[in-house]
Amino acid sequence: MMRATASLLLVLLLLSCTSEDRMIGQENKDLHLKSIPTAFTTRIAAADPETQAIGIAQTVYPATREEHAAGAVIITRQNTAEAFTAMQRVTHMPVNAPLLYLGKDGKLSEAVMNEMTRLRPDGVVQDGKVQVYVVGSVDPSVAETIRKELRYKVRELRAEDPVKLAELLDRWQAALKSDHPDEVVISALDHPQGMAHGIGAMGWNAHMGRGFAWVYKDSVPEETRKMLKRRYGGHGAFMYLTGGPEIISDKVAKELSEYGQVRRVYGPDIYSSNTVNAGYKDFGRNFGWWTGWKGRDFGWGISEAGHNFIIGSADDLLMMIPAVLLGHMGKHGPLLLVERNRVPEPVVRYLTSVQPYPAGPAETILNHAFIIGGKSHVSWQVQKEIDMLMRPQAALKEKHQDGARRTRSRKR
Amino acid sequence: MTHRIHPILAVLMALLLALGLVTVLKKNLTGAPWARQAENNRVHYHMKNVTRLVGTADDVRASVDRAVFLRDAPSRQKSSEDWISAIRGHITTSAKPPHIVALAAEGRDAKVWAVPGAYWAAYAGVPVVFVGREQLDAEAEQAIKRFKAPVYLLAPASLVADSVLRQIAALGPAKRIAGRNPAAHAVVIAEYRDYSTGFGWGRTHDRRNGYFHYVLATPLETEHSLMALPLAKSNAAPFLFTGLDGGIPAVTDRYLWEQRTDFFTVPSEGPFRHAWIVGNRTSYASQSRIDLALEKSPYPDRGSVALGPMEALFIIYIAFGIAGAIFVVLHTHRLLPEVMPAALIGWAFTALLVPVVGVVLYLSAYRRPMKQQDNMVHWQRPPSVQSAAATAMGFGYGAPLMIIVGYAFVYFGFPLFFGPWASGWQFLFGAGMPLMMAGMYVGALLIAWLFAQLPLKAMMGGAFDSATARAAFVVTALSMAAVSLGMMPMSWHMLMEKVPMMPHEDEIMWFGALWFASTAGFLAAWPLNYVMIRIKLKSGAM
């Protein structure tokens, strides 16, 4: 039956696309040539966050038909905290949206307008078929321009600050999904490394669509308390703090436990916080009703081979935030941070622990990583090292032998 | 006029449902209508499931060299090798190979047919011998004798005659494996596996746990394909052909869709599938389709375009419903002219939305003694069948109307309200699903009351006064509440819990879920109608 349907589809596909087809790569695609792949990594190169976001959107949405186009588009300023908040709550299904940035001047560039046209957002069924979400402290003229020039249906989710934005997005998401997710990621807004510690957990939210709230290092804002109180039942929320006590104080953790279970997903530095997140899994009770029950289930829990990763530099989080979209579709993997010229020790250790090994051709186990940014963000040397960490271990050995053999043959 | 209202309403309901189902079909038959626009403004050609290596064969060689051997400055020198040396150069043979691959050396298409076999040999590290159309040369014969391993001849009879196969077989075990054309040939090799000799990739539809890579190019890009041979070994990648015109041959398309992986818990659980497309000739539309085909999807519906197991069940379910409805209409028309059109419509839609069981109940309701009473024909039925008949009268209008109103909600998008008031449990008043369900009930109730129940009362001799209207409203509201009792929780369960992503109105999953929920609605309403008959609110004799 599947075969018959597929063949029928194909006949129609061929009829529909043969005459229209043309060769690819004819124009000078500078960024394509810079987007260098290795056997187990694919680099998505760009020099600035605005172009990076476009490159990511194009990786995920080929947009040749409705099911392959975006559900909606997120527009934010180039403001780390706002983009971080938006990506936590808006990206995942049923919205299914990439994030594009406004220019540094706060206006829509031509490239972004073109990309919004290309993406052909279908509109979110659960939200009156809205096609564009303008999120954060964005000037109303932006939404106006989109409505007028692209004729897209726009919803503005405007709030004065990121804390209030998180609360607003929580209310909107609850209406959208008729539910408040009990698992809530919590990051520190006023610590300079708060977001770098939390970006991996943010990726989980872009992948699974759970809750998100901000705290300060030493206090819990009123909006966050309001949000946490909404979680149903005596046990309330399951909170995951992204960072150790020097990022989110123990005082805050204790205060939060009024609203439910508090756990920390963290390591001693930003690199290990994100490797811990990649391997993190918390499951167990949530709530039950006589005959049914629903457990909590939080975290990637990747501790075995056969997975994918999104890897980029911690230097500019604006480049990395849109990239968690790569964990929403396609390769569905967690995000790891590296230095521009070095793969930090925790990342080496983690990737070695999930490194594939040889298997038969019908049960191959492989890993893959997307590398975010150009060589000025992640060097070629680092990309090579990551590729070596992705390779099946035997292939690694063979590669060395093969290299040695080739050297010998050249000498001859 | 009143006697025409029911048929008009029935035709409208049937048309709208048919339109919805036709839209589903049309959607699934679409290729890549937006390809041209989607390709413009691309800044790069990589996709989440496809890596694209563009340029000439030498460009591809440099890219693969860098990708596989991680060379800092891949050599840009032009390759001047012929295709046979190119294949030989890429294969490192082990000392005691478990089998030997034989490829055709002569003929214009020989190099195209050779590519999939070369990929296997490069991956497995087994020797390749090249054989002529009509004869086995001394070199090939010696190689076969030296390795003493089974020979797989990977070429069609048009390129290597059966006489040559017999010559090889005289030296030891030999087998020809070939497809009808190069594209099919590549798929055969990708699917074939002999565990005793270790030959073949064995990547059939049933092997759903491996993380598989593939390399694809058009048959016009053999040089590109051979330059990408190192990927066969490094990434365990078999070769597949795209079409001469840059499209996707049916056999390749079928194979790639079967290679789509599903997830049971979360999409990050693996496995994943990945394609490398080399050269410039495979179109953007094809590359995008390959990216879509290899996308991970939930088990029950297997994602867009593909046909999942639950979808297949729903299609059968709906087909039985349509057949049942047609049977009821024809049966009444031929054999039961006494049945009122209003009742026929109720039974036809019941048979549509409660497949098989609806038809059984219909037959059970009318294979009974008839009697004339007050100008109307009545059937003498036991209470349970009376209840079923009364249920069918309300359900046959209410359920399709609820589906149609629900369809409108999904088509135009749910309304959503989430002001600052929506902080506590009150948020449910602004949430999409509850609003849609309330809308389905109220919308369908108003239509059923005005265009089904009121005319029915009028036809049965009542007057159009407020008392009749009120009584009709109460009956309709109660009947539909009874149906909703089963239908609403079941549609919530199907749309929100059972499938990981709520389906859209142009997916068979949406119709299937609502169809199934309707059946649940009928079953829930049936016993409640017994009560309504006992208190003489409804009658089940028509």
Chai-1 contact restraints between the chains, C-beta under 6 A:
chainA,res_idxA,chainB,res_idxB,connection_type,confidence,min_distance_angstrom,max_distance_angstrom,comment,restraint_id
A,M2,B,L307,contact,1.0,0.0,6.0,A-B,restraint_1
A,R3,B,R254,contact,1.0,0.0,6.0,A-B,restraint_2
A,T5,B,L307,contact,1.0,0.0,6.0,A-B,restraint_3
A,A6,B,R254,contact,1.0,0.0,6.0,A-B,restraint_4
A,A6,B,W257,contact,1.0,0.0,6.0,A-B,restraint_5
A,S7,B,A250,contact,1.0,0.0,6.0,A-B,restraint_6
A,L10,B,A250,contact,1.0,0.0,6.0,A-B,restraint_7
A,L10,B,D253,contact,1.0,0.0,6.0,A-B,restraint_8
A,L12,B,L29,contact,1.0,0.0,6.0,A-B,restraint_9
A,L13,B,G31,contact,1.0,0.0,6.0,A-B,restraint_10
A,L14,B,G247,contact,1.0,0.0,6.0,A-B,restraint_11
A,S16,B,G31,contact,1.0,0.0,6.0,A-B,restraint_12
A,C17,B,G31,contact,1.0,0.0,6.0,A-B,restraint_13
A,C17,B,A32,contact,1.0,0.0,6.0,A-B,restraint_14
A,C17,B,G247,contact,1.0,0.0,6.0,A-B,restraint_15
A,C17,B,A285,contact,1.0,0.0,6.0,A-B,restraint_16
A,T18,B,D245,contact,1.0,0.0,6.0,A-B,restraint_17
A,T18,B,G247,contact,1.0,0.0,6.0,A-B,restraint_18
A,D21,B,G246,contact,1.0,0.0,6.0,A-B,restraint_19
A,D21,B,S283,contact,1.0,0.0,6.0,A-B,restraint_20
A,M23,B,N280,contact,1.0,0.0,6.0,A-B,restraint_21
A,M23,B,R281,contact,1.0,0.0,6.0,A-B,restraint_22
A,I24,B,N280,contact,1.0,0.0,6.0,A-B,restraint_23
A,I24,B,Y284,contact,1.0,0.0,6.0,A-B,restraint_24
A,G25,B,V54,contact,1.0,0.0,6.0,A-B,restraint_25
A,G25,B,N280,contact,1.0,0.0,6.0,A-B,restraint_26
A,L31,B,V43,contact,1.0,0.0,6.0,A-B,restraint_27
A,L31,B,H44,contact,1.0,0.0,6.0,A-B,restraint_28
A,H32,B,H44,contact,1.0,0.0,6.0,A-B,restraint_29
A,H32,B,Y45,contact,1.0,0.0,6.0,A-B,restraint_30
A,S35,B,H44,contact,1.0,0.0,6.0,A-B,restraint_31
A,S35,B,H46,contact,1.0,0.0,6.0,A-B,restraint_32
A,P37,B,T51,contact,1.0,0.0,6.0,A-B,restraint_33
A,P37,B,A67,contact,1.0,0.0,6.0,A-B,restraint_34
A,T38,B,A67,contact,1.0,0.0,6.0,A-B,restraint_35
A,A39,B,A67,contact,1.0,0.0,6.0,A-B,restraint_36
A,A39,B,V68,contact,1.0,0.0,6.0,A-B,restraint_37
A,A39,B,S234,contact,1.0,0.0,6.0,A-B,restraint_38
A,A39,B,N235,contact,1.0,0.0,6.0,A-B,restraint_39
A,T42,B,H46,contact,1.0,0.0,6.0,A-B,restraint_40
A,T42,B,T51,contact,1.0,0.0,6.0,A-B,restraint_41
A,G55,B,V43,contact,1.0,0.0,6.0,A-B,restraint_42
A,G55,B,H44,contact,1.0,0.0,6.0,A-B,restraint_43
A,Q58,B,R42,contact,1.0,0.0,6.0,A-B,restraint_44
A,T59,B,H46,contact,1.0,0.0,6.0,A-B,restraint_45
A,T59,B,M47,contact,1.0,0.0,6.0,A-B,restraint_46
A,T59,B,K48,contact,1.0,0.0,6.0,A-B,restraint_47
A,V60,B,K48,contact,1.0,0.0,6.0,A-B,restraint_48
A,P62,B,M47,contact,1.0,0.0,6.0,A-B,restraint_49
A,P62,B,S288,contact,1.0,0.0,6.0,A-B,restraint_50
A,P62,B,D291,contact,1.0,0.0,6.0,A-B,restraint_51
A,A63,B,A38,contact,1.0,0.0,6.0,A-B,restraint_52
A,T64,B,A32,contact,1.0,0.0,6.0,A-B,restraint_53
A,T64,B,W34,contact,1.0,0.0,6.0,A-B,restraint_54
A,T64,B,A35,contact,1.0,0.0,6.0,A-B,restraint_55
A,T64,B,A38,contact,1.0,0.0,6.0,A-B,restraint_56
A,T64,B,A285,contact,1.0,0.0,6.0,A-B,restraint_57
A,T64,B,S288,contact,1.0,0.0,6.0,A-B,restraint_58
A,R65,B,T30,contact,1.0,0.0,6.0,A-B,restraint_59
A,R65,B,A32,contact,1.0,0.0,6.0,A-B,restraint_60
A,E67,B,S304,contact,1.0,0.0,6.0,A-B,restraint_61
A,H68,B,L292,contact,1.0,0.0,6.0,A-B,restraint_62
A,M93,B,M501,contact,1.0,0.0,6.0,A-B,restraint_63
A,P94,B,M502,contact,1.0,0.0,6.0,A-B,restraint_64
A,N114,B,N41,contact,1.0,0.0,6.0,A-B,restraint_65
A,R118,B,A38,contact,1.0,0.0,6.0,A-B,restraint_66
A,R118,B,N41,contact,1.0,0.0,6.0,A-B,restraint_67
A,V125,B,V410,contact,1.0,0.0,6.0,A-B,restraint_68
A,V125,B,G413,contact,1.0,0.0,6.0,A-B,restraint_69
A,V125,B,H504,contact,1.0,0.0,6.0,A-B,restraint_70
A,Q126,B,F414,contact,1.0,0.0,6.0,A-B,restraint_71
A,Q126,B,G432,contact,1.0,0.0,6.0,A-B,restraint_72
A,D127,B,L416,contact,1.0,0.0,6.0,A-B,restraint_73
A,G128,B,G413,contact,1.0,0.0,6.0,A-B,restraint_74
A,K129,B,G413,contact,1.0,0.0,6.0,A-B,restraint_75
A,R171,B,F418,contact,1.0,0.0,6.0,A-B,restraint_76
A,R171,B,A422,contact,1.0,0.0,6.0,A-B,restraint_77
A,W172,B,F418,contact,1.0,0.0,6.0,A-B,restraint_78
A,A174,B,F427,contact,1.0,0.0,6.0,A-B,restraint_79
A,A175,B,L416,contact,1.0,0.0,6.0,A-B,restraint_80
A,A175,B,F418,contact,1.0,0.0,6.0,A-B,restraint_81
A,A175,B,G430,contact,1.0,0.0,6.0,A-B,restraint_82
A,A175,B,A431,contact,1.0,0.0,6.0,A-B,restraint_83
A,S178,B,A431,contact,1.0,0.0,6.0,A-B,restraint_84
A,S178,B,M433,contact,1.0,0.0,6.0,A-B,restraint_85
A,W300,B,S268,contact,1.0,0.0,6.0,A-B,restraint_86
A,G306,B,Y211,contact,1.0,0.0,6.0,A-B,restraint_87
A,G306,B,G270,contact,1.0,0.0,6.0,A-B,restraint_88
A,H307,B,G270,contact,1.0,0.0,6.0,A-B,restraint_89
A,G330,B,K48,contact,1.0,0.0,6.0,A-B,restraint_90
A,G330,B,N49,contact,1.0,0.0,6.0,A-B,restraint_91
A,K331,B,K48,contact,1.0,0.0,6.0,A-B,restraint_92
A,H332,B,P267,contact,1.0,0.0,6.0,A-B,restraint_93
A,H332,B,S268,contact,1.0,0.0,6.0,A-B,restraint_94
A,P361,B,W201,contact,1.0,0.0,6.0,A-B,restraint_95
A,P361,B,A236,contact,1.0,0.0,6.0,A-B,restraint_96
A,A362,B,G202,contact,1.0,0.0,6.0,A-B,restraint_97
A,A362,B,R203,contact,1.0,0.0,6.0,A-B,restraint_98
A,A362,B,R207,contact,1.0,0.0,6.0,A-B,restraint_99
A,E363,B,G210,contact,1.0,0.0,6.0,A-B,restraint_100
A,T364,B,G210,contact,1.0,0.0,6.0,A-B,restraint_101
A,T364,B,Y211,contact,1.0,0.0,6.0,A-B,restraint_102
A,T364,B,F212,contact,1.0,0.0,6.0,A-B,restraint_103
A,T364,B,A236,contact,1.0,0.0,6.0,A-B,restraint_104
A,I365,B,Y211,contact,1.0,0.0,6.0,A-B,restraint_105
A,L366,B,Y211,contact,1.0,0.0,6.0,A-B,restraint_106
A,K384,B,L70,contact,1.0,0.0,6.0,A-B,restraint_107
